[in-house]
Amino acid sequence: MHGLEQEVTLGESRVLLYPLYHPAAALYTPAMLSVLEQDFARLPELMGKEIAPPAPLLTPVVPEPAPAATVQLGLF
């Protein structure tokens, strides 16, 4: 998933997710520094990217009103 942007719907908004490694990974693994720099270099491109509008929300189906309440007869 790393580095592959994905358009998703969160609530009523479309957003672009861009998974990347935590910056601390470069502290523990020096080879990750170049990967992290490449990821951050792509951010301006992704921030200017157009996102498709969210799909229209479906109208909820309203159930028909229940029939008039019935009276339960007592035992005595």
PQR file with spaces between the fields and no chain letter, atoms N, CA, C, O and H, PARSE charges and radii, in Angstrom:
ATOM       1  N    MET     1       0.806   -1.181    0.000 -0.4000 1.5000
ATOM       2  CA   MET     1       0.000    0.000    0.000 -0.0000 2.0000
ATOM       3  C    MET     1       0.863    1.265    0.000  0.5500 1.7000
ATOM       4  O    MET     1       0.404    2.330   -0.413 -0.5500 1.4000
ATOM       5  N    HIS     2       2.088    1.149    0.455 -0.4000 1.5000
ATOM       6  CA   HIS     2       2.947    2.330    0.574 -0.0000 2.0000
ATOM       7  C    HIS     2       3.075    3.049   -0.763  0.5500 1.7000
ATOM       8  O    HIS     2       3.377    2.431   -1.783 -0.5500 1.4000
ATOM       9  H    HIS     2       2.461    0.284    0.791  0.4000 1.0000
ATOM      10  N    GLY     3       2.842    4.358   -0.751 -0.4000 1.5000
ATOM      11  CA   GLY     3       3.048    5.176   -1.927 -0.0000 2.0000
ATOM      12  C    GLY     3       1.973    5.107   -2.988  0.5500 1.7000
ATOM      13  O    GLY     3       2.110    5.737   -4.036 -0.5500 1.4000
ATOM      14  H    GLY     3       2.597    4.861    0.078  0.4000 1.0000
ATOM      15  N    LEU     4       0.906    4.361   -2.753 -0.4000 1.5000
ATOM      16  CA   LEU     4      -0.182    4.253   -3.736 -0.0000 2.0000
ATOM      17  C    LEU     4      -1.374    5.052   -3.230  0.5500 1.7000
ATOM      18  O    LEU     4      -2.044    4.654   -2.277 -0.5500 1.4000
ATOM      19  H    LEU     4       0.794    3.849   -1.901  0.4000 1.0000
ATOM      20  N    GLU     5      -1.633    6.192   -3.882 -0.4000 1.5000
ATOM      21  CA   GLU     5      -2.753    7.016   -3.430 -0.0000 2.0000
ATOM      22  C    GLU     5      -4.079    6.334   -3.746  0.5500 1.7000
ATOM      23  O    GLU     5      -4.211    5.618   -4.739 -0.5500 1.4000
ATOM      24  H    GLU     5      -1.089    6.516   -4.656  0.4000 1.0000
ATOM      25  N    GLN     6      -5.055    6.575   -2.874 -0.4000 1.5000
ATOM      26  CA   GLN     6      -6.369    5.954   -3.022 -0.0000 2.0000
ATOM      27  C    GLN     6      -7.433    6.996   -2.726  0.5500 1.7000
ATOM      28  O    GLN     6      -7.338    7.728   -1.740 -0.5500 1.4000
ATOM      29  H    GLN     6      -4.947    7.156   -2.068  0.4000 1.0000
ATOM      30  N    GLU     7      -8.443    7.062   -3.578 -0.4000 1.5000
ATOM      31  CA   GLU     7      -9.579    7.933   -3.322 -0.0000 2.0000
ATOM      32  C    GLU     7     -10.614    7.136   -2.544  0.5500 1.7000
ATOM      33  O    GLU     7     -11.025    6.056   -2.969 -0.5500 1.4000
ATOM      34  H    GLU     7      -8.520    6.468   -4.379  0.4000 1.0000
ATOM      35  N    VAL     8     -11.033    7.670   -1.407 -0.4000 1.5000
ATOM      36  CA   VAL     8     -12.031    6.995   -0.578 -0.0000 2.0000
ATOM      37  C    VAL     8     -13.066    8.023   -0.125  0.5500 1.7000
ATOM      38  O    VAL     8     -12.826    9.230   -0.160 -0.5500 1.4000
ATOM      39  H    VAL     8     -10.699    8.548   -1.063  0.4000 1.0000
ATOM      40  N    THR     9     -14.210    7.519    0.296 -0.4000 1.5000
ATOM      41  CA   THR     9     -15.250    8.373    0.836 -0.0000 2.0000
ATOM      42  C    THR     9     -15.255    8.219    2.347  0.5500 1.7000
ATOM      43  O    THR     9     -15.398    7.112    2.867 -0.5500 1.4000
ATOM      44  H    THR     9     -14.405    6.539    0.325  0.4000 1.0000
ATOM      45  N    LEU    10     -15.099    9.335    3.048 -0.4000 1.5000
ATOM      46  CA   LEU    10     -15.187    9.358    4.505 -0.0000 2.0000
ATOM      47  C    LEU    10     -16.359   10.258    4.864  0.5500 1.7000
ATOM      48  O    LEU    10     -16.318   11.470    4.656 -0.5500 1.4000
ATOM      49  H    LEU    10     -14.983   10.234    2.625  0.4000 1.0000
ATOM      50  N    GLY    11     -17.389    9.650    5.398 -0.4000 1.5000
ATOM      51  CA   GLY    11     -18.598   10.431    5.683 -0.0000 2.0000
ATOM      52  C    GLY    11     -19.208   10.884    4.377  0.5500 1.7000
ATOM      53  O    GLY    11     -19.574   10.058    3.541 -0.5500 1.4000
ATOM      54  H    GLY    11     -17.422    8.665    5.566  0.4000 1.0000
ATOM      55  N    GLU    12     -19.321   12.198    4.191 -0.4000 1.5000
ATOM      56  CA   GLU    12     -19.889   12.744    2.962 -0.0000 2.0000
ATOM      57  C    GLU    12     -18.818   13.376    2.082  0.5500 1.7000
ATOM      58  O    GLU    12     -19.148   14.081    1.128 -0.5500 1.4000
ATOM      59  H    GLU    12     -19.023   12.869    4.870  0.4000 1.0000
ATOM      60  N    SER    13     -17.540   13.138    2.382 -0.4000 1.5000
ATOM      61  CA   SER    13     -16.446   13.768    1.636 -0.0000 2.0000
ATOM      62  C    SER    13     -15.577   12.721    0.938  0.5500 1.7000
ATOM      63  O    SER    13     -15.373   11.616    1.441 -0.5500 1.4000
ATOM      64  H    SER    13     -17.272   12.565    3.156  0.4000 1.0000
ATOM      65  N    ARG    14     -15.075   13.103   -0.232 -0.4000 1.5000
ATOM      66  CA   ARG    14     -14.088   12.286   -0.931 -0.0000 2.0000
ATOM      67  C    ARG    14     -12.720   12.807   -0.536  0.5500 1.7000
ATOM      68  O    ARG    14     -12.483   14.014   -0.581 -0.5500 1.4000
ATOM      69  H    ARG    14     -15.241   14.001   -0.640  0.4000 1.0000
ATOM      70  N    VAL    15     -11.815   11.916   -0.150 -0.4000 1.5000
ATOM      71  CA   VAL    15     -10.466   12.311    0.244 -0.0000 2.0000
ATOM      72  C    VAL    15      -9.461   11.416   -0.455  0.5500 1.7000
ATOM      73  O    VAL    15      -9.790   10.325   -0.922 -0.5500 1.4000
ATOM      74  H    VAL    15     -12.009   10.935   -0.114  0.4000 1.0000
ATOM      75  N    LEU    16      -8.237   11.895   -0.518 -0.4000 1.5000
ATOM      76  CA   LEU    16      -7.149   11.146   -1.123 -0.0000 2.0000
ATOM      77  C    LEU    16      -6.230   10.685   -0.004  0.5500 1.7000
ATOM      78  O    LEU    16      -5.669   11.505    0.722 -0.5500 1.4000
ATOM      79  H    LEU    16      -7.969   12.781   -0.139  0.4000 1.0000
ATOM      80  N    LEU    17      -6.077    9.374    0.136 -0.4000 1.5000
ATOM      81  CA   LEU    17      -5.169    8.814    1.131 -0.0000 2.0000
ATOM      82  C    LEU    17      -3.845    8.477    0.451  0.5500 1.7000
ATOM      83  O    LEU    17      -3.824    7.935   -0.654 -0.5500 1.4000
ATOM      84  H    LEU    17      -6.533    8.708   -0.454  0.4000 1.0000
ATOM      85  N    TYR    18      -2.756    8.800    1.116 -0.4000 1.5000
ATOM      86  CA   TYR    18      -1.420    8.526    0.582 -0.0000 2.0000
ATOM      87  C    TYR    18      -0.581    7.908    1.696  0.5500 1.7000
ATOM      88  O    TYR    18       0.070    8.627    2.455 -0.5500 1.4000
ATOM      89  H    TYR    18      -2.773    9.240    2.014  0.4000 1.0000
ATOM      90  N    PRO    19      -0.592    6.572    1.798 -0.5600 1.5000
ATOM      91  CA   PRO    19       0.147    5.923    2.878  0.2800 2.0000
ATOM      92  C    PRO    19       1.659    6.044    2.688  0.5500 1.7000
ATOM      93  O    PRO    19       2.186    5.793    1.604 -0.5500 1.4000
ATOM      94  N    LEU    20       2.340    6.433    3.761 -0.4000 1.5000
ATOM      95  CA   LEU    20       3.798    6.479    3.731 -0.0000 2.0000
ATOM      96  C    LEU    20       4.341    6.031    5.072  0.5500 1.7000
ATOM      97  O    LEU    20       3.601    5.875    6.044 -0.5500 1.4000
ATOM      98  H    LEU    20       1.912    6.638    4.641  0.4000 1.0000
ATOM      99  N    TYR    21       5.636    5.829    5.105 -0.4000 1.5000
ATOM     100  CA   TYR    21       6.274    5.358    6.325 -0.0000 2.0000
ATOM     101  C    TYR    21       6.387    6.487    7.335  0.5500 1.7000
ATOM     102  O    TYR    21       6.458    7.659    6.964 -0.5500 1.4000
ATOM     103  H    TYR    21       6.237    5.955    4.316  0.4000 1.0000
ATOM     104  N    HIS    22       6.403    6.137    8.590 -0.4000 1.5000
ATOM     105  CA   HIS    22       6.580    7.127    9.642 -0.0000 2.0000
ATOM     106  C    HIS    22       7.998    7.692    9.540  0.5500 1.7000
ATOM     107  O    HIS    22       8.941    6.941    9.291 -0.5500 1.4000
ATOM     108  H    HIS    22       6.345    5.186    8.892  0.4000 1.0000
ATOM     109  N    PRO    23       8.160    8.993    9.729 -0.5600 1.5000
ATOM     110  CA   PRO    23       9.496    9.589    9.604  0.2800 2.0000
ATOM     111  C    PRO    23      10.549    8.963   10.527  0.5500 1.7000
ATOM     112  O    PRO    23      11.738    8.998   10.208 -0.5500 1.4000
ATOM     113  N    ALA    24      10.141    8.400   11.650 -0.4000 1.5000
ATOM     114  CA   ALA    24      11.106    7.766   12.548 -0.0000 2.0000
ATOM     115  C    ALA    24      11.773    6.552   11.909  0.5500 1.7000
ATOM     116  O    ALA    24      12.836    6.121   12.357 -0.5500 1.4000
ATOM     117  H    ALA    24       9.176    8.371   11.909  0.4000 1.0000
ATOM     118  N    ALA    25      11.159    5.998   10.866 -0.4000 1.5000
ATOM     119  CA   ALA    25      11.765    4.847   10.182 -0.0000 2.0000
ATOM     120  C    ALA    25      13.131    5.229    9.617  0.5500 1.7000
ATOM     121  O    ALA    25      14.021    4.381    9.550 -0.5500 1.4000
ATOM     122  H    ALA    25      10.296    6.348   10.501  0.4000 1.0000
ATOM     123  N    ALA    26      13.317    6.482    9.211 -0.4000 1.5000
ATOM     124  CA   ALA    26      14.601    6.936    8.667 -0.0000 2.0000
ATOM     125  C    ALA    26      15.662    7.027    9.765  0.5500 1.7000
ATOM     126  O    ALA    26      16.856    6.923    9.484 -0.5500 1.4000
ATOM     127  H    ALA    26      12.594    7.171    9.265  0.4000 1.0000
ATOM     128  N    LEU    27      15.232    7.221   11.007 -0.4000 1.5000
ATOM     129  CA   LEU    27      16.198    7.259   12.107 -0.0000 2.0000
ATOM     130  C    LEU    27      16.780    5.885   12.388  0.5500 1.7000
ATOM     131  O    LEU    27      17.965    5.759   12.697 -0.5500 1.4000
ATOM     132  H    LEU    27      14.262    7.306   11.235  0.4000 1.0000
ATOM     133  N    TYR    28      15.958    4.865   12.283 -0.4000 1.5000
ATOM     134  CA   TYR    28      16.391    3.506   12.612 -0.0000 2.0000
ATOM     135  C    TYR    28      16.984    2.778   11.420  0.5500 1.7000
ATOM     136  O    TYR    28      17.831    1.899   11.581 -0.5500 1.4000
ATOM     137  H    TYR    28      14.995    4.968   12.032  0.4000 1.0000
ATOM     138  N    THR    29      16.539    3.146   10.212 -0.4000 1.5000
ATOM     139  CA   THR    29      17.047    2.518    8.995 -0.0000 2.0000
ATOM     140  C    THR    29      17.448    3.634    8.030  0.5500 1.7000
ATOM     141  O    THR    29      16.591    4.182    7.337 -0.5500 1.4000
ATOM     142  H    THR    29      15.851    3.860   10.081  0.4000 1.0000
ATOM     143  N    PRO    30      18.730    3.975    7.976 -0.5600 1.5000
ATOM     144  CA   PRO    30      19.167    5.096    7.140  0.2800 2.0000
ATOM     145  C    PRO    30      18.778    4.975    5.665  0.5500 1.7000
ATOM     146  O    PRO    30      18.608    5.997    5.001 -0.5500 1.4000
ATOM     147  N    ALA    31      18.635    3.766    5.138 -0.4000 1.5000
ATOM     148  CA   ALA    31      18.245    3.588    3.738 -0.0000 2.0000
ATOM     149  C    ALA    31      16.828    4.104    3.482  0.5500 1.7000
ATOM     150  O    ALA    31      16.473    4.396    2.340 -0.5500 1.4000
ATOM     151  H    ALA    31      18.773    2.936    5.678  0.4000 1.0000
ATOM     152  N    MET    32      16.015    4.219    4.541 -0.4000 1.5000
ATOM     153  CA   MET    32      14.639    4.702    4.392 -0.0000 2.0000
ATOM     154  C    MET    32      14.585    6.205    4.156  0.5500 1.7000
ATOM     155  O    MET    32      13.549    6.716    3.730 -0.5500 1.4000
ATOM     156  H    MET    32      16.303    3.982    5.468  0.4000 1.0000
ATOM     157  N    LEU    33      15.651    6.913    4.414 -0.4000 1.5000
ATOM     158  CA   LEU    33      15.656    8.362    4.255 -0.0000 2.0000
ATOM     159  C    LEU    33      15.361    8.767    2.814  0.5500 1.7000
ATOM     160  O    LEU    33      14.594    9.702    2.585 -0.5500 1.4000
ATOM     161  H    LEU    33      16.492    6.498    4.760  0.4000 1.0000
ATOM     162  N    SER    34      15.957    8.081    1.838 -0.4000 1.5000
ATOM     163  CA   SER    34      15.704    8.433    0.432 -0.0000 2.0000
ATOM     164  C    SER    34      14.247    8.122    0.042  0.5500 1.7000
ATOM     165  O    SER    34      13.633    8.871   -0.717 -0.5500 1.4000
ATOM     166  H    SER    34      16.580    7.321    2.023  0.4000 1.0000
ATOM     167  N    VAL    35      13.705    7.021    0.565 -0.4000 1.5000
ATOM     168  CA   VAL    35      12.301    6.678    0.284 -0.0000 2.0000
ATOM     169  C    VAL    35      11.392    7.748    0.862  0.5500 1.7000
ATOM     170  O    VAL    35      10.436    8.173    0.213 -0.5500 1.4000
ATOM     171  H    VAL    35      14.204    6.413    1.182  0.4000 1.0000
ATOM     172  N    LEU    36      11.683    8.180    2.073 -0.4000 1.5000
ATOM     173  CA   LEU    36      10.885    9.196    2.727 -0.0000 2.0000
ATOM     174  C    LEU    36      10.971   10.533    1.991  0.5500 1.7000
ATOM     175  O    LEU    36       9.967   11.233    1.864 -0.5500 1.4000
ATOM     176  H    LEU    36      12.459    7.834    2.601  0.4000 1.0000
ATOM     177  N    GLU    37      12.139   10.886    1.516 -0.4000 1.5000
ATOM     178  CA   GLU    37      12.302   12.123    0.746 -0.0000 2.0000
ATOM     179  C    GLU    37      11.492   12.077   -0.544  0.5500 1.7000
ATOM     180  O    GLU    37      10.894   13.080   -0.935 -0.5500 1.4000
ATOM     181  H    GLU    37      12.955   10.317    1.619  0.4000 1.0000
ATOM     182  N    GLN    38      11.467   10.928   -1.206 -0.4000 1.5000
ATOM     183  CA   GLN    38      10.678   10.781   -2.439 -0.0000 2.0000
ATOM     184  C    GLN    38       9.184   10.910   -2.138  0.5500 1.7000
ATOM     185  O    GLN    38       8.440   11.531   -2.897 -0.5500 1.4000
ATOM     186  H    GLN    38      11.953   10.114   -0.889  0.4000 1.0000
ATOM     187  N    ASP    39       8.756   10.316   -1.021 -0.4000 1.5000
ATOM     188  CA   ASP    39       7.345   10.413   -0.631 -0.0000 2.0000
ATOM     189  C    ASP    39       6.945   11.865   -0.398  0.5500 1.7000
ATOM     190  O    ASP    39       5.908   12.318   -0.884 -0.5500 1.4000
ATOM     191  H    ASP    39       9.361    9.811   -0.405  0.4000 1.0000
ATOM     192  N    PHE    40       7.773   12.589    0.349 -0.4000 1.5000
ATOM     193  CA   PHE    40       7.452   13.980    0.647 -0.0000 2.0000
ATOM     194  C    PHE    40       7.555   14.860   -0.599  0.5500 1.7000
ATOM     195  O    PHE    40       6.859   15.872   -0.690 -0.5500 1.4000
ATOM     196  H    PHE    40       8.615   12.221    0.744  0.4000 1.0000
ATOM     197  N    ALA    41       8.398   14.501   -1.546 -0.4000 1.5000
ATOM     198  CA   ALA    41       8.510   15.270   -2.787 -0.0000 2.0000
ATOM     199  C    ALA    41       7.229   15.159   -3.621  0.5500 1.7000
ATOM     200  O    ALA    41       6.940   16.054   -4.414 -0.5500 1.4000
ATOM     201  H    ALA    41       8.963   13.679   -1.472  0.4000 1.0000
ATOM     202  N    ARG    42       6.461   14.081   -3.457 -0.4000 1.5000
ATOM     203  CA   ARG    42       5.208   13.892   -4.207 -0.0000 2.0000
ATOM     204  C    ARG    42       4.032   14.646   -3.612  0.5500 1.7000
ATOM     205  O    ARG    42       3.012   14.819   -4.279 -0.5500 1.4000
ATOM     206  H    ARG    42       6.696   13.354   -2.812  0.4000 1.0000
ATOM     207  N    LEU    43       4.153   15.097   -2.371 -0.4000 1.5000
ATOM     208  CA   LEU    43       3.016   15.740   -1.703 -0.0000 2.0000
ATOM     209  C    LEU    43       2.449   16.942   -2.456  0.5500 1.7000
ATOM     210  O    LEU    43       1.227   17.034   -2.578 -0.5500 1.4000
ATOM     211  H    LEU    43       4.982   14.957   -1.829  0.4000 1.0000
ATOM     212  N    PRO    44       3.270   17.878   -2.974 -0.5600 1.5000
ATOM     213  CA   PRO    44       2.668   19.010   -3.708  0.2800 2.0000
ATOM     214  C    PRO    44       1.840   18.556   -4.915  0.5500 1.7000
ATOM     215  O    PRO    44       0.784   19.123   -5.198 -0.5500 1.4000
ATOM     216  N    GLU    45       2.321   17.538   -5.616 -0.4000 1.5000
ATOM     217  CA   GLU    45       1.576   17.003   -6.770 -0.0000 2.0000
ATOM     218  C    GLU    45       0.226   16.447   -6.313  0.5500 1.7000
ATOM     219  O    GLU    45      -0.798   16.703   -6.946 -0.5500 1.4000
ATOM     220  H    GLU    45       3.179   17.077   -5.386  0.4000 1.0000
ATOM     221  N    LEU    46       0.224   15.695   -5.224 -0.4000 1.5000
ATOM     222  CA   LEU    46      -1.005   15.064   -4.751 -0.0000 2.0000
ATOM     223  C    LEU    46      -1.976   16.081   -4.162  0.5500 1.7000
ATOM     224  O    LEU    46      -3.191   15.915   -4.271 -0.5500 1.4000
ATOM     225  H    LEU    46       1.056   15.488   -4.709  0.4000 1.0000
ATOM     226  N    MET    47      -1.452   17.121   -3.546 -0.4000 1.5000
ATOM     227  CA   MET    47      -2.333   18.134   -2.945 -0.0000 2.0000
ATOM     228  C    MET    47      -3.080   18.921   -4.016  0.5500 1.7000
ATOM     229  O    MET    47      -4.159   19.445   -3.737 -0.5500 1.4000
ATOM     230  H    MET    47      -0.465   17.256   -3.458  0.4000 1.0000
ATOM     231  N    GLY    48      -2.546   19.021   -5.226 -0.4000 1.5000
ATOM     232  CA   GLY    48      -3.217   19.736   -6.302 -0.0000 2.0000
ATOM     233  C    GLY    48      -4.088   18.848   -7.162  0.5500 1.7000
ATOM     234  O    GLY    48      -4.705   19.327   -8.113 -0.5500 1.4000
ATOM     235  H    GLY    48      -1.670   18.596   -5.452  0.4000 1.0000
ATOM     236  N    LYS    49      -4.154   17.565   -6.851 -0.4000 1.5000
ATOM     237  CA   LYS    49      -4.897   16.611   -7.667 -0.0000 2.0000
ATOM     238  C    LYS    49      -6.405   16.768   -7.457  0.5500 1.7000
ATOM     239  O    LYS    49      -6.879   16.924   -6.332 -0.5500 1.4000
ATOM     240  H    LYS    49      -3.653   17.175   -6.078  0.4000 1.0000
ATOM     241  N    GLU    50      -7.147   16.723   -8.569 -0.4000 1.5000
ATOM     242  CA   GLU    50      -8.609   16.790   -8.504 -0.0000 2.0000
ATOM     243  C    GLU    50      -9.142   15.451   -8.006  0.5500 1.7000
ATOM     244  O    GLU    50      -8.647   14.388   -8.380 -0.5500 1.4000
ATOM     245  H    GLU    50      -6.762   16.597   -9.483  0.4000 1.0000
ATOM     246  N    ILE    51     -10.145   15.526   -7.168 -0.4000 1.5000
ATOM     247  CA   ILE    51     -10.773   14.322   -6.630 -0.0000 2.0000
ATOM     248  C    ILE    51     -12.206   14.278   -7.132  0.5500 1.7000
ATOM     249  O    ILE    51     -12.901   15.294   -7.153 -0.5500 1.4000
ATOM     250  H    ILE    51     -10.547   16.389   -6.864  0.4000 1.0000
ATOM     251  N    ALA    52     -12.639   13.098   -7.534 -0.4000 1.5000
ATOM     252  CA   ALA    52     -14.013   12.943   -8.031 -0.0000 2.0000
ATOM     253  C    ALA    52     -15.000   13.284   -6.921  0.5500 1.7000
ATOM     254  O    ALA    52     -14.753   12.961   -5.759 -0.5500 1.4000
ATOM     255  H    ALA    52     -12.075   12.272   -7.518  0.4000 1.0000
ATOM     256  N    PRO    53     -16.113   13.931   -7.258 -0.5600 1.5000
ATOM     257  CA   PRO    53     -17.102   14.247   -6.209  0.2800 2.0000
ATOM     258  C    PRO    53     -17.704   12.968   -5.648  0.5500 1.7000
ATOM     259  O    PRO    53     -17.744   11.949   -6.338 -0.5500 1.4000
ATOM     260  N    PRO    54     -18.171   13.009   -4.411 -0.5600 1.5000
ATOM     261  CA   PRO    54     -18.763   11.811   -3.819  0.2800 2.0000
ATOM     262  C    PRO    54     -20.045   11.422   -4.540  0.5500 1.7000
ATOM     263  O    PRO    54     -20.748   12.270   -5.090 -0.5500 1.4000
ATOM     264  N    ALA    55     -20.331   10.147   -4.527 -0.4000 1.5000
ATOM     265  CA   ALA    55     -21.572    9.660   -5.127 -0.0000 2.0000
ATOM     266  C    ALA    55     -22.743   10.216   -4.329  0.5500 1.7000
ATOM     267  O    ALA    55     -22.640   10.369   -3.112 -0.5500 1.4000
ATOM     268  H    ALA    55     -19.760    9.458   -4.080  0.4000 1.0000
ATOM     269  N    PRO    56     -23.852   10.518   -4.991 -0.5600 1.5000
ATOM     270  CA   PRO    56     -25.002   11.055   -4.248  0.2800 2.0000
ATOM     271  C    PRO    56     -25.504   10.035   -3.228  0.5500 1.7000
ATOM     272  O    PRO    56     -25.517    8.827   -3.467 -0.5500 1.4000
ATOM     273  N    LEU    57     -25.909   10.565   -2.101 -0.4000 1.5000
ATOM     274  CA   LEU    57     -26.439    9.689   -1.063 -0.0000 2.0000
ATOM     275  C    LEU    57     -27.806    9.182   -1.480  0.5500 1.7000
ATOM     276  O    LEU    57     -28.591    9.905   -2.094 -0.5500 1.4000
ATOM     277  H    LEU    57     -25.899   11.546   -1.906  0.4000 1.0000
ATOM     278  N    LEU    58     -28.076    7.953   -1.147 -0.4000 1.5000
ATOM     279  CA   LEU    58     -29.381    7.372   -1.463 -0.0000 2.0000
ATOM     280  C    LEU    58     -30.422    7.905   -0.485  0.5500 1.7000
ATOM     281  O    LEU    58     -30.137    8.110    0.695 -0.5500 1.4000
ATOM     282  H    LEU    58     -27.439    7.365   -0.648  0.4000 1.0000
ATOM     283  N    THR    59     -31.619    8.122   -0.988 -0.4000 1.5000
ATOM     284  CA   THR    59     -32.684    8.578   -0.105 -0.0000 2.0000
ATOM     285  C    THR    59     -33.172    7.389    0.708  0.5500 1.7000
ATOM     286  O    THR    59     -33.427    6.318    0.157 -0.5500 1.4000
ATOM     287  H    THR    59     -31.851    7.955   -1.947  0.4000 1.0000
ATOM     288  N    PRO    60     -33.300    7.570    1.998 -0.5600 1.5000
ATOM     289  CA   PRO    60     -33.757    6.444    2.815  0.2800 2.0000
ATOM     290  C    PRO    60     -35.200    6.072    2.489  0.5500 1.7000
ATOM     291  O    PRO    60     -36.022    6.932    2.172 -0.5500 1.4000
ATOM     292  N    VAL    61     -35.483    4.813    2.569 -0.4000 1.5000
ATOM     293  CA   VAL    61     -36.839    4.325    2.327 -0.0000 2.0000
ATOM     294  C    VAL    61     -37.621    4.499    3.617  0.5500 1.7000
ATOM     295  O    VAL    61     -37.245    3.976    4.665 -0.5500 1.4000
ATOM     296  H    VAL    61     -34.815    4.114    2.826  0.4000 1.0000
ATOM     297  N    VAL    62     -38.707    5.237    3.524 -0.4000 1.5000
ATOM     298  CA   VAL    62     -39.538    5.480    4.703 -0.0000 2.0000
ATOM     299  C    VAL    62     -40.594    4.387    4.757  0.5500 1.7000
ATOM     300  O    VAL    62     -41.382    4.238    3.822 -0.5500 1.4000
ATOM     301  H    VAL    62     -39.013    5.662    2.672  0.4000 1.0000
ATOM     302  N    PRO    63     -40.618    3.619    5.844 -0.5600 1.5000
ATOM     303  CA   PRO    63     -41.624    2.545    5.923  0.2800 2.0000
ATOM     304  C    PRO    63     -43.029    3.128    6.049  0.5500 1.7000
ATOM     305  O    PRO    63     -43.222    4.243    6.534 -0.5500 1.4000
ATOM     306  N    GLU    64     -43.984    2.354    5.606 -0.4000 1.5000
ATOM     307  CA   GLU    64     -45.376    2.788    5.715 -0.0000 2.0000
ATOM     308  C    GLU    64     -45.773    2.808    7.183  0.5500 1.7000
ATOM     309  O    GLU    64     -45.259    2.018    7.975 -0.5500 1.4000
ATOM     310  H    GLU    64     -43.827    1.448    5.212  0.4000 1.0000
ATOM     311  N    PRO    65     -46.672    3.694    7.549 -0.5600 1.5000
ATOM     312  CA   PRO    65     -47.084    3.737    8.962  0.2800 2.0000
ATOM     313  C    PRO    65     -47.742    2.429    9.369  0.5500 1.7000
ATOM     314  O    PRO    65     -48.417    1.774    8.575 -0.5500 1.4000
ATOM     315  N    ALA    66     -47.528    2.073   10.615 -0.4000 1.5000
ATOM     316  CA   ALA    66     -48.114    0.831   11.142 -0.0000 2.0000
ATOM     317  C    ALA    66     -49.630    0.989   11.227  0.5500 1.7000
ATOM     318  O    ALA    66     -50.140    2.092   11.428 -0.5500 1.4000
ATOM     319  H    ALA    66     -46.980    2.606   11.259  0.4000 1.0000
ATOM     320  N    PRO    67     -50.343   -0.126   11.070 -0.5600 1.5000
ATOM     321  CA   PRO    67     -51.799   -0.032   11.195  0.2800 2.0000
ATOM     322  C    PRO    67     -52.181    0.418   12.611  0.5500 1.7000
ATOM     323  O    PRO    67     -51.366    0.369   13.533 -0.5500 1.4000
ATOM     324  N    ALA    68     -53.408    0.846   12.758 -0.4000 1.5000
ATOM     325  CA   ALA    68     -53.881    1.324   14.070 -0.0000 2.0000
ATOM     326  C    ALA    68     -53.588    0.271   15.129  0.5500 1.7000
ATOM     327  O    ALA    68     -53.679   -0.932   14.883 -0.5500 1.4000
ATOM     328  H    ALA    68     -54.070    0.886   12.009  0.4000 1.0000
ATOM     329  N    ALA    69     -53.237    0.755   16.301 -0.4000 1.5000
ATOM     330  CA   ALA    69     -52.876   -0.158   17.395 -0.0000 2.0000
ATOM     331  C    ALA    69     -54.061   -1.041   17.764  0.5500 1.7000
ATOM     332  O    ALA    69     -55.204   -0.587   17.817 -0.5500 1.4000
ATOM     333  H    ALA    69     -53.163    1.732   16.501  0.4000 1.0000
ATOM     334  N    THR    70     -53.765   -2.300   18.014 -0.4000 1.5000
ATOM     335  CA   THR    70     -54.820   -3.239   18.428 -0.0000 2.0000
ATOM     336  C    THR    70     -54.841   -3.309   19.934  0.5500 1.7000
ATOM     337  O    THR    70     -53.821   -3.087   20.585 -0.5500 1.4000
ATOM     338  H    THR    70     -52.836   -2.668   17.971  0.4000 1.0000
ATOM     339  N    VAL    71     -55.968   -3.610   20.480 -0.4000 1.5000
ATOM     340  CA   VAL    71     -56.129   -3.695   21.928 -0.0000 2.0000
ATOM     341  C    VAL    71     -56.063   -5.167   22.331  0.5500 1.7000
ATOM     342  O    VAL    71     -56.791   -6.011   21.809 -0.5500 1.4000
ATOM     343  H    VAL    71     -56.797   -3.791   19.950  0.4000 1.0000
ATOM     344  N    GLN    72     -55.169   -5.443   23.272 -0.4000 1.5000
ATOM     345  CA   GLN    72     -55.051   -6.826   23.733 -0.0000 2.0000
ATOM     346  C    GLN    72     -56.063   -7.059   24.846  0.5500 1.7000
ATOM     347  O    GLN    72     -56.163   -6.263   25.781 -0.5500 1.4000
ATOM     348  H    GLN    72     -54.578   -4.758   23.696  0.4000 1.0000
ATOM     349  N    LEU    73     -56.811   -8.150   24.742 -0.4000 1.5000
ATOM     350  CA   LEU    73     -57.811   -8.454   25.755 -0.0000 2.0000
ATOM     351  C    LEU    73     -57.150   -9.033   27.004  0.5500 1.7000
ATOM     352  O    LEU    73     -56.185   -9.790   26.903 -0.5500 1.4000
ATOM     353  H    LEU    73     -56.730   -8.796   23.983  0.4000 1.0000
ATOM     354  N    GLY    74     -57.653   -8.688   28.147 -0.4000 1.5000
ATOM     355  CA   GLY    74     -57.125   -9.212   29.399 -0.0000 2.0000
ATOM     356  C    GLY    74     -57.639  -10.618   29.660  0.5500 1.7000
ATOM     357  O    GLY    74     -58.600  -11.051   29.023 -0.5500 1.4000
ATOM     358  H    GLY    74     -58.437   -8.073   28.230  0.4000 1.0000
ATOM     359  N    LEU    75     -57.034  -11.317   30.561 -0.4000 1.5000
ATOM     360  CA   LEU    75     -57.457  -12.673   30.904 -0.0000 2.0000
ATOM     361  C    LEU    75     -58.669  -12.672   31.842  0.5500 1.7000
ATOM     362  O    LEU    75     -59.440  -13.632   31.834 -0.5500 1.4000
ATOM     363  H    LEU    75     -56.254  -10.965   31.079  0.4000 1.0000
ATOM     364  N    PHE    76     -58.857  -11.637   32.637 -0.4000 1.5000
ATOM     365  CA   PHE    76     -59.945  -11.608   33.606 -0.0000 2.0000
ATOM     366  C    PHE    76     -60.854  -10.442   33.396  0.5500 1.7000
ATOM     367  O    PHE    76     -61.824  -10.275   34.135 -0.5500 1.4000
ATOM     368  H    PHE    76     -58.231  -10.857   32.643  0.4000 1.0000
